[in-house]
């Protein structure tokens, strides 16, 4: 049974929209790569998501392909559009590079290139982040502890594991042995008292 036809319209649930965007973007870039290899074509794909984040693919140099696009399109309107698109692309690329640098610094990479004030700022951010992580970890541990205690309290006594039969038998045998020793001791004491009585009545 084949898949039903999917209605092409905006996905209202944000999480589902992000998942679909990621899958479709990967598929789009894969197809672009395939056509560039199979047909020896220069392919460039530029995608902006709903938050303005840039994703791009180029079979060779993106700048060279865009230059070819500008030269081939002709006309002042097309040139203006190209310049605007190229400027936006460069700005987003620079922003992406800066974010990658910040991320590498947070991971402890390339910190030797930072100045004193940058190191102070990074240290403050890491201390604050570590504090928040520790607080969250403490909350999670407390929650898990309460959850475990709640499970223990909810377990019926009848469901608790009983002593193994062998241990129970050994316990009963030991108890009987103690009773036997006690009875034996009582009998000895009675015999001894009786013997003392006979000796006392002897002339």
C-alpha positions in Angstrom: 0.0 0.0 0.0 1.6 3.3 -1.1 1.9 6.4 1.0 -0.9 8.9 0.9 -0.5 12.2 -0.8 0.9 14.8 1.5 -0.8 18.2 1.4 1.7 20.9 0.8 1.0 23.6 3.3 2.7 25.4 6.2 3.4 23.1 9.2 2.0 24.8 12.2 3.8 22.8 14.9 7.2 24.3 15.3 9.0 21.1 16.3 7.6 19.2 13.3 8.4 22.1 11.0 12.1 22.0 12.1 12.4 18.3 11.7 10.8 18.5 8.2 13.1 21.4 7.2 16.2 19.4 8.3 15.2 16.3 6.4 14.1 18.2 3.2 17.2 20.4 3.3 19.5 17.3 3.5 17.6 15.7 0.6 17.8 18.9 -1.5 21.6 19.2 -1.0 22.0 15.5 -1.8 20.1 15.9 -5.1 22.1 19.0 -5.9 25.4 17.1 -5.3 24.2 14.2 -7.5 23.2 16.4 -10.4 26.6 18.2 -10.2 28.4 14.8 -10.4 26.2 13.1 -12.9 25.9 16.0 -15.3 29.2 17.9 -14.7 27.2 20.9 -13.7 27.9 23.9 -11.5 25.3 23.9 -8.8 24.7 26.3 -6.0 21.9 26.1 -3.4 21.2 28.8 -0.8 18.5 28.3 1.8 17.4 30.5 4.7 15.3 28.9 7.4 12.4 30.7 9.2 14.8 32.3 11.7 17.2 33.6 9.0 19.9 31.0 9.5 21.9 30.3 6.3 22.4 26.9 4.8 24.2 26.6 1.5 25.7 24.0 -0.9 28.1 24.6 -3.9 29.5 22.0 -6.1 32.7 24.2 -6.5 33.2 27.8 -5.3 30.1 29.5 -4.3 31.6 32.9 -5.2 32.5 31.7 -8.6 29.1 30.3 -9.3 27.4 33.5 -8.2 29.7 35.5 -10.4 28.7 33.3 -13.3 25.1 33.8 -12.4 25.5 37.6 -12.3 27.3 37.6 -15.7 24.7 35.3 -17.3 21.6 37.1 -15.9 22.4 40.5 -17.3 20.4 43.7 -16.7 20.7 46.3 -14.0 17.8 44.8 -12.0 19.4 41.4 -11.9 22.7 42.9 -10.9 21.2 44.8 -8.1 19.4 41.7 -6.8 22.7 39.7 -7.1 24.7 42.3 -5.2 22.1 42.4 -2.4 22.0 38.6 -2.2 25.8 38.4 -2.3 26.0 41.0 0.5 23.5 39.2 2.6 25.3 35.9 2.0 28.7 37.4 3.1 27.1 38.9 6.3 25.5 35.7 7.3 28.7 33.8 6.5 30.7 36.2 8.7 28.1 35.8 11.5 28.4 32.0 11.2 32.2 32.1 11.4 32.0 34.3 14.5 29.6 31.9 16.1 31.8 29.0 15.3 34.8 30.8 16.9 32.8 31.5 20.1 31.7 27.8 20.2 35.3 26.7 19.8 36.4 29.0 22.7 33.7 27.6 24.9 35.1 24.2 24.2 38.5 25.5 25.3 39.9 25.6 21.7 41.9 28.5 20.3 41.9 30.4 23.6 45.5 31.4 23.1 44.3 34.0 20.5 42.1 35.8 23.0 43.0 39.0 24.8 42.8 39.6 28.5 39.3 41.2 28.5 38.0 38.4 26.2 39.4 35.7 28.5 37.7 37.5 31.5 34.4 37.6 29.7 34.7 33.9 28.6 35.6 32.9 32.1 32.6 34.7 33.6 30.2 33.1 31.1 31.7 29.6 31.8 31.3 30.1 35.6 27.7 31.2 35.2 27.0 28.3 32.8 28.6 25.8 35.2 26.5 27.2 38.1 23.3 26.8 36.1 24.3 23.3 35.1 25.1 22.4 38.7 21.8 23.8 39.9 19.9 21.8 37.3 21.8 18.7 38.1 20.9 19.1 41.8 17.3 19.5 40.9 17.4 16.3 38.7 19.1 14.3 41.5 16.5 15.4 44.1 13.7 14.6 41.7 15.1 11.1 41.0 15.6 10.5 44.8 12.0 11.4 45.6 10.8 9.2 42.7 12.8 6.3 44.0 11.5 6.8 47.6 8.0 7.0 46.2 8.4 3.7 44.4 9.8 2.0 47.6 6.8 3.2 49.6 4.3 2.0 47.0 5.7 -1.6 47.0 3.2 -3.9 48.9 4.7 -5.9 51.8 3.4 -9.1 50.3 5.5 -8.5 47.2 8.7 -8.2 49.1 11.1 -11.2 48.6 10.7 -14.0 51.2 13.5 -15.9 52.8 14.7 -18.8 50.8 13.3 -22.2 52.0 16.7 -23.5 52.9 17.5 -20.6 55.2 14.1 -20.9 56.8 14.6 -24.6 57.4 18.0 -24.0 58.9 16.6 -21.4 61.2 13.9 -23.7 62.4 16.4 -26.5 63.0 18.6 -24.1 65.0 15.6 -23.0 67.1 14.7 -26.6 67.9 18.3 -27.3 68.9 18.2 -24.4 71.3 14.9 -25.7 72.8 16.4 -29.2 73.1 19.5 -27.8 74.9 17.3 -25.8 77.2 15.1 -28.9 78.0 18.3 -30.9 78.5 19.6 -28.4 80.9 16.3 -28.3 82.9 16.3 -32.1 83.2 19.9 -32.1 84.5 19.1 -29.5 87.0 16.0 -31.5 88.2 18.1 -34.7 88.5 20.8 -32.9 90.4 18.3 -31.5 92.9 16.7 -34.9 93.3 20.1 -36.4 94.1 20.9 -33.7 96.6 17.6 -34.5 98.3 18.4 -38.2 98.6 21.8 -37.4 100.1 20.3 -35.1 102.6 17.8 -37.7 103.8 20.4 -40.4 104.2 21.2 -41.1 107.9 
